[in-house]
Amino acid sequence: MSKPYADIGAIRATQEAVGKQPALGNVTFNVQGKSSGGLAFVGITGPLVQNGKADDSRRGKFTLISDEPASLLGGDTGVSPAEYLLQGLAGCYTVTLASMAAHKGIELDTIELSLDFDIDLNGFLGLNQQVRKGAQGISVDVKLESGSATRAQLEELVRELPLNSPIHDTLANPVNVKTRLA
């Protein structure tokens, strides 16, 4: 038998801790960086702030490079911003699925995701004001395998996934994004 994706005991302990101290639920993720020429951006992880306290153990731990493919005028030196967005959603879906399955006593043997980000560049390029600048749609195909769950249970996990994923919620609902000159 494979190792479960998530430890239900750890999940419940975290729920209990945040339940007793709701401020522990206030977390800020940070990325800092700069353009590296052309359309490329190099970012590094910054501190993780929880309950007003900075954890510097993540500062500079990971480097993220974004660029556009050559066909979209980039240097193709890194993952495109759209692919990073899909990675963020996929990562969150994996965490959420593993947590939900553990909570329901389901052991998942496989979690595989295939994601698409559809965009009409006529909006971004200012060629058609009727076309939004962002994604026209995002689709996700989820493959789950489990020796302990029925197809109906797996379908229920996928149905509940958008209702429980913080990144899905962020993408699907308006969020206040403040952009200012530093």
C-alpha positions as CSV (number, residue, x, y, z in Angstrom):
1,M,0.0,0.0,0.0
2,S,1.3,3.5,-0.9
3,K,1.9,6.3,1.6
4,P,-1.2,8.6,1.9
5,Y,-0.8,12.0,0.3
6,A,-1.8,13.8,3.5
7,D,-1.7,13.1,7.2
8,I,-5.2,13.5,8.6
9,G,-3.8,13.8,12.1
10,A,-1.6,16.7,11.1
11,I,-4.5,18.3,9.3
12,R,-6.7,18.0,12.4
13,A,-4.0,19.3,14.6
14,T,-3.6,22.4,12.4
15,Q,-7.4,22.9,12.4
16,E,-7.4,22.7,16.2
17,A,-4.5,25.2,16.5
18,V,-6.1,27.7,14.2
19,G,-9.4,27.2,15.8
20,K,-7.9,28.1,19.2
21,Q,-5.8,31.0,17.8
22,P,-7.6,32.3,14.7
23,A,-4.8,34.8,14.0
24,L,-2.6,31.8,13.0
25,G,-4.8,31.6,9.9
26,N,-3.5,34.9,8.7
27,V,-0.7,34.0,6.3
28,T,1.1,36.2,3.7
29,F,3.3,34.6,0.9
30,N,5.9,36.8,-0.7
31,V,7.9,36.8,-4.0
32,Q,10.5,39.5,-4.8
33,G,12.4,40.0,-7.9
34,K,13.3,41.9,-11.0
35,S,13.3,41.9,-14.8
36,S,16.3,40.1,-16.2
37,G,15.9,41.6,-19.7
38,G,13.4,41.2,-22.4
39,L,10.2,39.8,-21.1
40,A,11.9,37.7,-18.4
41,F,11.4,38.1,-14.6
42,V,13.5,36.4,-11.9
43,G,11.8,36.1,-8.6
44,I,12.8,34.6,-5.3
45,T,10.6,33.5,-2.4
46,G,10.5,36.0,0.4
47,P,9.5,35.5,4.1
48,L,6.3,33.6,5.0
49,V,4.4,35.8,7.4
50,Q,2.0,34.1,9.8
51,N,0.1,35.8,12.5
52,G,2.3,38.9,11.9
53,K,5.6,37.0,12.5
54,A,8.0,36.5,9.6
55,D,9.6,33.1,9.0
56,D,12.8,33.8,7.0
57,S,13.5,30.2,6.3
58,R,11.9,30.5,2.9
59,R,13.6,33.8,2.0
60,G,15.6,33.1,-1.2
61,K,15.0,29.4,-0.9
62,F,13.4,29.1,-4.3
63,T,14.0,30.9,-7.6
64,L,11.2,31.4,-10.1
65,I,12.0,32.4,-13.7
66,S,9.2,33.5,-16.0
67,D,9.4,34.4,-19.6
68,E,7.3,34.1,-22.7
69,P,7.8,31.5,-25.4
70,A,9.8,32.8,-28.5
71,S,6.5,32.6,-30.5
72,L,5.1,35.2,-28.1
73,L,8.2,37.5,-28.4
74,G,9.9,36.2,-25.2
75,G,13.3,34.6,-24.8
76,D,11.9,31.3,-23.7
77,T,14.2,31.3,-20.6
78,G,11.5,30.2,-18.2
79,V,8.0,29.2,-17.5
80,S,5.4,31.6,-18.9
81,P,3.3,33.6,-16.4
82,A,0.2,31.6,-17.6
83,E,2.0,28.3,-16.9
84,Y,2.9,29.6,-13.4
85,L,-0.7,30.4,-12.8
86,L,-1.6,26.8,-13.9
87,Q,1.1,25.4,-11.6
88,G,-0.3,27.4,-8.7
89,L,-3.8,26.0,-9.3
90,A,-2.5,22.5,-9.8
91,G,-0.4,22.7,-6.6
92,C,-3.4,24.0,-4.7
93,Y,-5.7,21.3,-6.2
94,T,-3.2,18.6,-5.1
95,V,-3.0,19.9,-1.6
96,T,-6.8,20.3,-1.4
97,L,-7.5,16.8,-2.9
98,A,-5.1,15.1,-0.6
99,S,-6.5,16.9,2.5
100,M,-10.1,16.3,1.5
101,A,-9.4,12.6,0.8
102,A,-7.6,12.2,4.1
103,H,-10.5,13.8,5.9
104,K,-12.9,11.3,4.3
105,G,-10.6,8.3,5.0
106,I,-9.8,7.8,1.3
107,E,-6.3,6.8,0.3
108,L,-5.3,8.2,-3.0
109,D,-2.8,6.2,-5.1
110,T,-2.6,8.7,-7.9
111,I,-3.3,12.4,-8.4
112,E,-2.7,13.6,-12.0
113,L,-3.8,16.9,-13.4
114,S,-3.8,18.3,-16.9
115,L,-4.6,22.1,-17.1
116,D,-5.3,24.5,-20.0
117,F,-5.2,28.3,-20.0
118,D,-7.1,29.7,-23.0
119,I,-6.4,33.3,-24.0
120,D,-7.3,35.5,-26.9
121,L,-4.3,37.8,-27.5
122,N,-6.6,40.3,-29.4
123,G,-7.5,41.6,-25.9
124,F,-4.0,41.8,-24.5
125,L,-2.6,43.4,-27.7
126,G,-5.4,46.0,-27.6
127,L,-6.8,44.9,-31.0
128,N,-10.3,44.2,-29.8
129,Q,-11.7,46.1,-26.8
130,Q,-14.5,43.5,-26.5
131,V,-12.1,40.8,-25.6
132,R,-10.8,40.6,-22.1
133,K,-7.0,40.7,-21.5
134,G,-6.9,37.7,-19.3
135,A,-7.9,34.1,-19.7
136,Q,-11.0,33.2,-21.6
137,G,-11.1,30.0,-19.6
138,I,-9.2,27.5,-17.6
139,S,-9.9,23.8,-17.8
140,V,-8.6,21.0,-15.5
141,D,-8.8,17.3,-16.1
142,V,-8.3,15.3,-12.9
143,K,-7.2,11.7,-12.7
144,L,-7.6,10.0,-9.4
145,E,-6.9,6.4,-8.5
146,S,-7.6,4.7,-5.2
147,G,-7.8,1.2,-4.1
148,S,-10.1,2.2,-1.2
149,A,-12.6,4.5,-2.9
150,T,-15.5,4.0,-5.4
151,R,-15.8,6.0,-8.6
152,A,-18.7,7.9,-7.0
153,Q,-16.4,8.9,-4.0
154,L,-13.7,10.1,-6.4
155,E,-16.3,12.1,-8.4
156,E,-17.5,13.7,-5.2
157,L,-13.9,14.8,-4.4
158,V,-13.6,16.4,-7.8
159,R,-17.0,18.1,-7.5
160,E,-16.1,19.5,-4.1
161,L,-12.6,20.5,-5.2
162,P,-13.5,24.0,-6.5
163,L,-15.4,24.8,-3.3
164,N,-12.4,24.1,-1.1
165,S,-9.3,25.3,-3.1
166,P,-8.0,28.7,-2.1
167,I,-6.4,29.3,-5.4
168,H,-9.5,28.3,-7.3
169,D,-11.4,30.7,-5.1
170,T,-8.9,33.5,-5.8
171,L,-9.2,32.9,-9.6
172,A,-13.0,32.5,-9.7
173,N,-13.9,35.5,-7.5
174,P,-12.8,39.1,-7.5
175,V,-9.8,39.8,-5.2
176,N,-8.4,43.2,-4.4
177,V,-5.0,43.6,-6.1
178,K,-3.2,46.8,-5.2
179,T,-0.5,47.9,-7.6
180,R,1.6,50.9,-6.8
181,L,4.9,52.5,-7.6
182,A,7.4,51.7,-4.8
